[in-house]
Amino acid sequence: MSAVLIRGGTVVNADRAFRADVLCREGRIAAVAEGLDTPADATVVEAGGQYVMPGGIDPHTHMQLPFMGTVTMDDFFTGTAAGLAGGTTTIIDFVIPDPQESILDAYKKWRGWAEKSASDYSFHVAITWWSEQVRQDMGTLVQQEGINSFKHFMAYKNAIMCDDETLVNSFKRALELGAMPTVHAENGELVFLLQQEVAARGITGPEGHPLSRPPMVEAEAANRAIAIADVLGVPIYVVHVSCAESAEALARARARGQRVYGEVLAGHLVLDDSVYRHPDFATAAAHVMSPPFRPKGHQEMLWRGLQSGNLHTTATDHCTFCAAQKAAGRDDFARIPNGCGGVEERLAVIWDAGVNSGRLTPSEFVAITSANTAKLFNIYPQKGSVSVGADADLVVWDPTGSKTISAQTQFSKGDFNIFEGRTVRGVPSHTVSQGELVFVQGDLQAVRGKGRYIKRPAFGPDFAAVQQRARTLQPTAVAR
């Protein structure tokens, strides 16, 4: 394996930016300093006027997902390859067992599917039911397989929805193991009821989707999950926070000293619910995902959450369905497969809307697109850092480069792009994965099966004890 020398750029980490060359050798960063000599076997990338940043980590993707009677268009090769084209070098996908399915069997199935990945990958494992066997298998996943996060769907009644008993048991077990519970916060009972009521009013098109999932449906579930976590003394990570009410719930909990972390999708930062009223069914249906895109005012609250540190990571929930698949819900919005793309566009969209607008500094951008995820899921500084010894997963970022996003030019296999027609300034010129150039000025050189499974260690043997001590030190509320 030859070396790669990135010369003359500005290194940007979450804590600082500085001029330096970066030498990659044998899959790791070997040196970060000004004026590095050029090894004889090195491929040189001239990065003058560009930033050298950690490759993006997308903590929320669904590649090759069987869902709502169909399977996503992007598998683990095409999806991770598209990510590399956009500067994302690691994904954390989801193992989602069917109710009563062994979580270990489901994990092994997903690991098999993921062997074709072009980039590094890891998994959250969803808890969709509860038994003593599930409890034991969670231990096996943490201690032997490097899983340190478990997902809980509070939505999708009659499918994968967790009831409160499952939440409580799983959260408690996660605390014992040093793992992080994560939640999809929507009240599934309310969604089920509202879907029926909206349909009874004769609203069957995609415009009914956001009506059946208003912000308070998300906020109720977020508050409930946060309360359960608070009682048990376990940290919690809330995925795809989409509305002001949920963002405020996280901010209140954090102000009390609770360890609560929040994720925002790139789409929720720049798109609003007008997409569901598009006169073309295919276009409107293409935007159906949960939680849905919100009225425009919610976007500013999400940006402020990222700026204030009350929201921590950005993701995509990449889950691509084509028009033919979405057409399953032509006469019933509740049957439209939920999911949109974005793994390829996330970094450029957030840079353009965040850094170019002045909302974010380049270092803050690195924090919310890679470093915070690496820290929260315990793979920092192996990932999320341009530093000696870290994995050589890097993106060379051209802040003056631009492109117009289109499904016609994307690498993802979906036939629609929710950012269609958006011109962004700030794009990757090169992506380095495992120390090798995989994207060079528009030329994608992804290799099927090159990606590695990344184990994420538990948070240490004293994790539960520390959380318990913190819980006992919380001030007692005084009745007035």
Residue pairs with C-beta under 8 A, 6 or more apart in sequence:
1 25
1 26
1 27
1 435
1 436
2 41
2 42
2 43
3 23
3 24
3 25
3 30
3 39
3 41
3 42
3 43
3 435
4 23
4 24
4 25
4 42
4 43
4 44
4 45
4 392
4 432
4 435
4 436
4 437
5 21
5 22
5 23
5 24
5 36
5 38
5 39
5 42
5 43
5 44
5 45
6 21
6 22
6 23
6 24
6 45
6 47
6 52
6 394
6 396
6 430
6 432
7 21
7 36
7 38
7 44
7 45
7 46
7 47
7 48
8 21
8 46
8 47
8 48
9 19
9 20
9 21
9 22
9 47
9 48
9 49
9 50
9 51
9 52
9 396
10 17
10 18
10 19
10 20
10 50
10 51
10 52
11 17
11 18
11 19
11 20
11 22
11 32
11 51
11 52
11 53
11 386
12 51
12 52
12 53
12 362
12 363
12 365
12 366
12 386
12 397
13 53
13 54
13 363
13 366
13 371
13 385
13 386
13 387
14 363
14 364
14 366
14 367
14 370
14 371
14 372
14 384
14 385
15 363
16 363
17 51
17 362
17 363
19 34
20 32
20 33
20 34
20 52
21 31
21 32
21 33
21 34
21 35
21 36
22 29
22 31
22 32
22 52
22 386
22 394
23 29
23 30
23 31
23 32
23 36
23 39
23 42
24 30
24 392
24 394
24 432
24 435
25 39
25 392
25 435
26 435
27 391
27 392
27 434
27 435
28 389
28 390
28 391
28 392
28 435
29 386
29 387
29 388
29 389
29 390
29 391
29 392
29 394
30 388
31 388
32 386
32 387
32 388
38 44
43 437
45 396
45 430
45 437
47 396
47 429
47 430
49 398
49 399
49 400
50 396
50 397
50 398
50 399
50 429
51 362
51 396
51 397
51 399
52 386
52 394
52 395
52 396
52 397
53 87
53 362
53 365
53 366
53 370
53 386
53 394
53 395
53 397
54 366
54 370
54 371
54 374
54 383
54 384
54 385
54 386
54 390
54 393
54 394
54 395
55 87
55 88
55 89
55 90
55 370
55 383
55 393
55 394
55 395
55 431
55 432
55 433
56 83
56 86
56 87
56 88
56 89
56 90
56 346
56 347
56 369
56 370
56 395
57 88
57 89
57 90
57 91
57 92
57 369
57 370
57 373
57 374
57 383
57 384
58 83
58 88
58 90
58 91
58 92
58 315
58 316
58 318
58 343
58 346
59 91
59 92
59 263
59 313
59 315
59 373
59 376
59 377
60 92
60 94
60 239
60 240
60 263
60 265
60 315
60 316
60 317
60 318
61 79
61 83
61 91
61 92
61 93
61 94
61 315
61 316
61 317
61 318
61 319
61 343
62 72
62 93
62 94
62 317
62 318
62 319
62 339
63 72
63 74
63 75
63 76
63 79
63 80
63 91
63 93
63 113
63 114
63 318
64 71
64 72
64 74
64 75
64 76
64 79
64 113
65 71
65 72
65 94
65 96
65 319
65 339
67 319
67 337
67 338
67 339
68 328
68 335
68 337
68 338
69 328
69 337
70 321
70 325
70 328
70 337
72 319
72 320
72 321
72 339
73 320
73 321
73 322
73 325
73 412
73 413
73 414
73 415
74 82
74 318
74 320
74 341
74 343
74 412
74 413
74 414
75 113
75 116
76 93
76 113
76 114
76 115
76 116
76 117
76 121
76 451
77 116
77 117
77 118
77 446
77 448
77 449
78 411
78 412
78 413
79 91
79 318
79 320
79 343
79 412
79 413
80 91
80 117
80 118
80 119
80 121
80 343
80 446
80 451
81 118
81 119
81 411
81 444
81 446
82 343
82 344
82 410
82 411
82 412
82 413
83 89
83 91
83 119
83 318
83 343
83 344
84 118
84 119
84 431
84 433
84 438
84 439
84 444
84 446
85 344
85 411
85 428
85 431
85 439
85 444
85 446
86 343
86 344
86 345
86 346
86 347
86 348
86 428
87 347
87 348
87 395
87 397
87 428
87 431
87 439
88 119
88 343
88 344
88 346
88 347
89 119
89 120
89 393
89 394
89 395
89 431
89 432
89 433
90 119
90 120
90 121
90 122
90 383
90 393
90 454
91 119
91 120
91 121
91 122
91 318
91 343
92 121
92 122
92 123
92 124
92 149
92 373
92 377
93 110
93 114
93 121
93 122
93 123
93 124
94 123
94 124
94 125
94 126
94 151
95 103
95 106
95 107
95 109
95 110
95 123
95 124
95 125
95 126
96 106
96 126
96 128
96 151
96 160
97 103
97 105
97 106
97 125
97 126
97 128
97 129
98 106
98 128
98 160
99 128
99 129
99 159
99 160
100 129
101 128
102 133
102 137
103 125
103 127
103 134
103 137
103 138
103 141
104 137
104 140
104 141
106 125
107 123
107 125
107 141
107 145
107 147
110 123
111 123
111 453
114 121
114 123
114 451
114 453
115 449
116 448
116 449
117 449
117 450
117 451
118 433
118 438
118 446
118 447
118 448
118 449
118 450
118 451
119 433
119 438
119 446
119 450
119 451
120 383
120 391
120 393
120 433
120 434
120 451
120 452
120 453
120 454
121 451
121 452
121 453
121 454
122 146
122 377
122 379
122 453
122 454
122 455
122 456
123 147
124 147
124 149
124 150
124 151
124 182
125 138
125 141
125 147
125 149
125 150
125 151
126 150
126 151
126 152
126 153
126 160
127 134
127 138
127 150
127 151
127 152
127 162
127 166
127 170
128 153
128 160
128 162
128 166
129 166
130 165
130 166
130 169
130 170
134 170
135 169
135 173
138 150
138 170
138 173
138 174
138 177
138 179
139 173
139 177
141 147
142 148
142 177
142 178
142 179
142 458
143 177
143 458
145 455
146 453
146 454
146 455
146 456
146 457
147 179
147 456
148 178
148 179
148 180
148 377
148 378
148 456
148 457
148 458
148 459
149 179
149 180
149 181
149 182
149 237
149 377
149 456
150 170
150 174
150 179
150 180
150 181
150 182
151 182
151 183
151 184
151 239
152 162
152 166
152 167
152 170
152 181
152 182
152 183
152 184
152 225
153 160
153 161
153 162
153 183
153 184
153 188
154 161
154 162
154 167
154 183
154 184
154 185
154 186
154 187
154 188
154 221
154 224
154 225
155 161
155 184
155 186
155 187
155 188
155 191
155 221
155 290
156 188
157 188
157 189
157 191
157 192
158 192
161 188
162 170
164 224
164 228
167 181
167 183
167 225
167 228
168 228
168 232
170 181
171 181
171 228
171 229
171 232
171 234
171 236
172 232
172 234
174 180
174 181
174 234
175 232
175 233
175 234
175 463
175 464
175 467
176 464
177 458
178 458
178 459
178 460
178 461
178 463
178 464
179 458
179 459
180 235
180 236
180 237
180 376
180 377
180 459
181 229
181 234
181 235
181 236
181 237
182 236
182 237
182 238
182 239
183 221
183 222
183 225
183 236
183 237
183 238
183 239
184 239
184 240
184 290
185 218
185 219
185 221
185 222
185 225
185 238
185 239
185 241
185 246
186 213
186 217
186 218
186 221
186 290
186 291
187 217
187 218
187 220
187 221
187 224
190 217
190 220
191 212
191 213
191 217
194 211
194 212
194 213
194 214
194 217
195 208
195 212
195 333
195 334
197 212
198 208
198 211
198 212
198 333
199 208
199 332
199 333
199 334
203 211
203 333
204 331
204 332
204 333
205 281
205 284
205 333
206 276
206 278
206 281
206 284
206 285
206 287
206 288
206 329
206 333
206 336
207 276
207 277
207 284
207 333
208 333
208 334
209 276
209 288
209 290
209 292
209 333
209 336
210 273
210 276
210 292
210 293
210 294
212 333
212 334
213 290
213 291
213 292
215 242
215 243
215 244
215 245
215 246
215 294
215 298
216 245
218 242
218 243
218 245
218 246
218 291
219 243
219 245
219 246
219 248
219 249
222 238
222 241
222 245
222 246
222 249
222 250
223 249
225 236
225 238
226 236
226 238
226 249
226 250
226 253
226 258
226 260
229 235
229 236
229 258
229 260
230 253
230 258
233 467
233 468
233 470
233 471
234 467
235 259
235 260
235 261
235 467
236 259
236 260
236 261
237 260
237 261
237 262
237 263
237 376
238 246
238 250
238 260
238 261
238 262
238 263
239 263
239 315
239 317
240 263
240 264
240 265
240 268
240 291
240 315
240 317
241 247
241 250
241 262
241 263
241 264
241 268
241 302
241 305
241 311
242 264
242 265
242 268
242 291
242 292
242 293
242 294
242 298
242 302
243 291
243 294
243 298
243 301
244 297
244 298
244 301
244 302
246 262
247 262
247 301
247 302
247 304
247 305
247 310
247 311
248 301
250 260
250 261
250 262
250 305
250 310
250 311
251 305
251 308
251 310
253 260
254 260
254 310
256 474
257 470
257 474
259 467
259 470
261 312
261 313
261 376
262 305
262 310
262 311
262 312
262 313
263 311
263 312
263 313
263 314
263 315
264 302
264 305
264 306
264 311
264 313
264 314
264 315
265 314
265 315
265 316
265 317
265 342
266 314
266 315
266 316
266 342
266 345
266 346
266 349
266 350
267 289
267 293
267 316
267 317
267 340
267 342
267 418
267 419
268 291
268 293
268 294
268 298
268 299
268 302
269 299
269 302
269 303
269 314
269 349
269 350
269 353
269 354
270 299
270 349
270 353
270 419
270 422
271 287
271 293
271 418
272 293
272 294
272 295
272 296
272 298
272 299
273 292
273 293
273 294
273 295
275 283
275 284
275 287
275 293
275 418
276 284
276 287
276 288
276 292
276 293
277 284
278 284
278 287
281 327
281 330
282 323
282 326
282 327
282 416
283 416
285 323
285 326
285 327
285 329
285 330
285 336
286 323
286 326
286 340
286 416
286 418
287 293
287 340
287 418
288 326
288 329
288 333
288 336
288 337
288 338
288 339
288 340
289 317
289 319
289 338
289 339
289 340
290 338
302 311
303 354
303 359
305 311
306 312
306 314
306 354
306 359
306 360
306 364
306 368
307 359
307 360
307 364
311 368
312 368
312 372
312 376
313 368
313 372
313 373
313 376
314 346
314 350
314 368
314 369
315 346
316 340
316 341
316 342
316 343
316 345
316 346
317 339
317 340
317 342
318 340
318 341
318 342
318 343
318 412
319 338
319 339
319 340
319 341
320 339
320 340
320 341
320 412
320 413
320 414
321 337
321 339
321 414
322 414
322 415
322 416
323 415
323 416
325 337
326 336
326 337
328 335
328 336
328 337
329 335
329 336
329 337
340 418
341 410
341 412
341 414
341 416
341 417
341 418
342 349
342 418
342 419
343 412
344 410
344 411
344 412
345 405
345 410
345 417
345 419
345 424
346 369
347 369
347 395
347 397
347 428
348 403
348 405
348 424
348 426
348 427
348 428
349 405
349 419
349 422
349 424
350 360
350 365
350 368
350 369
351 365
351 397
351 399
351 424
351 426
352 422
352 424
352 425
352 426
353 359
354 360
354 364
354 365
355 361
355 362
355 365
355 399
355 426
356 425
356 426
360 368
366 384
370 383
370 384
371 380
371 384
371 385
372 384
373 383
373 384
374 380
374 381
374 382
374 383
374 384
374 385
375 384
377 456
378 456
378 457
378 458
378 459
379 454
379 456
381 387
381 389
381 390
382 390
382 391
382 454
383 390
383 391
383 393
383 454
386 394
391 434
392 432
392 433
392 434
392 435
393 432
393 433
393 434
394 431
394 432
395 428
395 430
395 431
395 432
396 428
396 429
396 430
396 431
396 432
397 426
397 427
397 428
397 429
398 426
398 427
398 428
398 429
399 425
399 426
400 425
400 426
401 425
401 426
401 427
401 429
402 423
402 424
402 425
402 426
402 427
403 409
403 423
403 424
403 427
404 421
404 422
404 423
404 424
405 417
405 419
405 420
405 421
405 422
405 423
405 424
406 417
406 420
406 421
407 414
407 415
407 416
407 417
407 420
410 417
411 444
428 439
429 440
429 441
430 437
430 439
430 440
430 441
431 437
431 438
431 439
432 438
433 450
434 450
434 452
437 445
438 444
438 445
438 446
438 447
439 445
439 446
